[in-house]
Amino acid sequence: MTTLVIGAGLIGSQVARILTEQGEKPVVMDFAPQPKALSEIVALDKLTLVQGDVLQPLPLMGILRTHNVTQIVHTAANPLLTLGAQRDPYPAINLNVMGTVNVLEAARILGIKRVVVSSSSVLNHYLEGGEDDGVFGKEEAFPRPTTFYSATKQAVESIGLNYAKWCGVEFAGLRYGAAFGPWSGNGGGGPSNIVREAMRRALAGEEAVVPPGAMEWVYSKDAARGTVMALQAKALGSRIFNVTMGAITTPAEMADALGKAVPGARVKFEAPAGAGISLSNRQSSGDPARAKAVLGYEPQYRILEALRDLADWMKRHPQ
Ligand SMILES: NC(=O)c1ccc[n+]([C@@H]2O[C@H](COP(=O)([O-])OP(=O)(O)OC[C@H]3O[C@@H](n4cnc5c(N)ncnc54)[C@H](O)[C@@H]3O)[C@@H](O)[C@H]2O)c1
C-alpha cells in the first residue's frame, strides 16, 4: 500500500509524519517543495519527495503509476485560501476545482481505491440565503457560499461525492477548522500565520495580536490525524466530515490560553493587518458527531494544548 500526499504544507507535512510513524513510506508531492520546512516536521529519508503539479494530469498519472499509489490525500490549495481567492479568483478556482478533478479522474482511471480531500469549515458559515428552507424546486432551497474559496470547496465536495457514487472512488471531504500548528515555510493560510505571529511575539516578550472574532480552530496535528483516520477507516461511506476542535474559541479564551502557554504574554485584540475576510466571528461550531462515529476522530488538542505544543515547537525551531 502506498499513499500519495499532495501538498506538503502545514497539514500535508503532518499527514506525512503520521504515516511515517506508522511505518509507511509515503510519496509526498508538491508544486514547490520546501524540504527545509518539511524536514522540521518529518524525516525526509522516511518519505519520497517529488515535485509535481495537480494541474498537470499526465505527469500526475505518471507519479501514481511509477510509485504504485493505492490511496491519495489531497491537500493542495491556493495561497492564502479565503483571502487569496478573493484577491485573485481565477487561479484559485482553477487549482481547487480542476486540481481535485484531476486527482479524482486519475483515481478513477487507475482504480485507486480511496481519495481524501481537504475541504473547509468555511462551508459551515460563509453562507447566506437558503430562505426556501430545503424545499426542492425552489430557487433558494439551500444557503450559498459567499466567498470564492468556499464556493470552490462546495464544488469539490459535490464532485467528489459524485465520483464516489458513479465511479467507485471512495471519497472523504474533511472540513477542517481554521488550522494552525508547527510550520516555518510558506503557506498555511491567513489564520495560521496570525497565530504563528502572535506566538512569535509572545515568546519574544512583545505584545501579541489576537483577532477580535470567535473562531473555530483545529490544530494541524489533529487535522492530519483525522485525515489519516479517513484514509484508513474500514467503512467510510464516502462522506463529508467536520474535523475541528469541536468548539469555537472566543478572543478572551485565546488570550487566556496564550497567557498560560507563555506566562506573562501580553495581548491586544485587533484584526491583524491584511487579514480581511479570512477572519470570521463564529457563533457555534460544526457538529463533530459524524467524524467521531465513523472515523473515531476526537480532537486531542483544544486551544490551550495546541498553543502549548506550538510554543514548545517554536522554542525548538526559532524563526
Ligand atoms: N490552513 C487552514 O486554515 C485551512 C483550514 C481549512 C481547510 N484548509 C484546507 O486544507 C488544505 C491544506 O491547507 P494547508 O494550510 O496545509 O495549506 P498550505 O498552503 O500550507 O499547503 C498547500 C501546499 O499545496 C502546494 N500546492 C499549491 N499548488 C499546487 C499544485 N498545483 N500542485 C501541487 N501542489 C500544490 C503548495 O506548494 C503548498 O505547499 C487546503 O486544501 C486548504 O484549503 C486549510
The ligand as a MOL file (V3000), in Angstrom:
LIG
                    3D

  0  0  0     0  0            999 V3000
M  V30 BEGIN CTAB
M  V30 COUNTS 44 48 0 0 0
M  V30 BEGIN ATOM
M  V30 1 N -4.8670 26.2560 6.8430 0
M  V30 2 C -6.1650 26.3910 7.1440 0
M  V30 3 O -6.5500 27.2320 7.9800 0
M  V30 4 C -7.1830 25.5110 6.4790 0
M  V30 5 C -8.4850 25.4730 7.0140 0
M  V30 6 C -9.4450 24.6820 6.3830 0
M  V30 7 C -9.1070 23.9480 5.2580 0
M  V30 8 N -7.8440 24.0020 4.7570 0 CHG=1
M  V30 9 C -7.5110 23.2230 3.5570 0
M  V30 10 O -6.5370 22.2780 3.9220 0
M  V30 11 C -5.6420 22.0610 2.8320 0
M  V30 12 C -4.2200 22.2120 3.3000 0
M  V30 13 O -4.0360 23.5140 3.8090 0
M  V30 14 P -2.6220 23.9760 4.3270 0
M  V30 15 O -2.8660 25.0400 5.3210 0
M  V30 16 O -1.7980 22.7980 4.6980 0 CHG=-1
M  V30 17 O -2.0430 24.6530 3.0090 0
M  V30 18 P -0.5500 25.0140 2.6550 0
M  V30 19 O -0.5910 26.2460 1.8320 0
M  V30 20 O 0.3220 25.0300 3.8830 0
M  V30 21 O -0.0870 23.7780 1.7590 0
M  V30 22 C -0.6100 23.5740 0.4790 0
M  V30 23 C 0.5190 23.0760 -0.3940 0
M  V30 24 O -0.0150 22.8340 -1.7080 0
M  V30 25 C 1.0080 23.1310 -2.6300 0
M  V30 26 N 0.4440 23.3670 -3.9590 0
M  V30 27 C -0.1240 24.5050 -4.3990 0
M  V30 28 N -0.4580 24.3760 -5.6980 0
M  V30 29 C -0.1030 23.1130 -6.0620 0
M  V30 30 C -0.1880 22.4040 -7.2750 0
M  V30 31 N -0.6930 22.9600 -8.3940 0
M  V30 32 N 0.2550 21.1360 -7.3150 0
M  V30 33 C 0.8160 20.5790 -6.1930 0
M  V30 34 N 0.9500 21.2250 -5.0200 0
M  V30 35 C 0.4810 22.4750 -4.9540 0
M  V30 36 C 1.6980 24.3620 -2.0640 0
M  V30 37 O 3.0050 24.4980 -2.6150 0
M  V30 38 C 1.6600 24.0850 -0.5740 0
M  V30 39 O 2.8780 23.5140 -0.1170 0
M  V30 40 C -6.0780 23.0190 1.7250 0
M  V30 41 O -6.8940 22.3340 0.8030 0
M  V30 42 C -6.9090 24.0550 2.4490 0
M  V30 43 O -7.8880 24.6000 1.5980 0
M  V30 44 C -6.8650 24.7510 5.3640 0
M  V30 END ATOM
M  V30 BEGIN BOND
M  V30 1 1 1 2
M  V30 2 2 2 3
M  V30 3 1 2 4
M  V30 4 1 4 5
M  V30 5 2 4 44
M  V30 6 2 5 6
M  V30 7 1 6 7
M  V30 8 2 7 8
M  V30 9 1 8 9
M  V30 10 1 8 44
M  V30 11 1 9 10
M  V30 12 1 9 42
M  V30 13 1 10 11
M  V30 14 1 11 12
M  V30 15 1 11 40
M  V30 16 1 12 13
M  V30 17 1 13 14
M  V30 18 2 14 15
M  V30 19 1 14 16
M  V30 20 1 14 17
M  V30 21 1 17 18
M  V30 22 2 18 19
M  V30 23 1 18 20
M  V30 24 1 18 21
M  V30 25 1 21 22
M  V30 26 1 22 23
M  V30 27 1 23 24
M  V30 28 1 23 38
M  V30 29 1 24 25
M  V30 30 1 25 26
M  V30 31 1 25 36
M  V30 32 1 26 27
M  V30 33 1 26 35
M  V30 34 2 27 28
M  V30 35 1 28 29
M  V30 36 1 29 30
M  V30 37 2 29 35
M  V30 38 1 30 31
M  V30 39 2 30 32
M  V30 40 1 32 33
M  V30 41 2 33 34
M  V30 42 1 34 35
M  V30 43 1 36 37
M  V30 44 1 36 38
M  V30 45 1 38 39
M  V30 46 1 40 41
M  V30 47 1 40 42
M  V30 48 1 42 43
M  V30 END BOND
M  V30 END CTAB
M  END
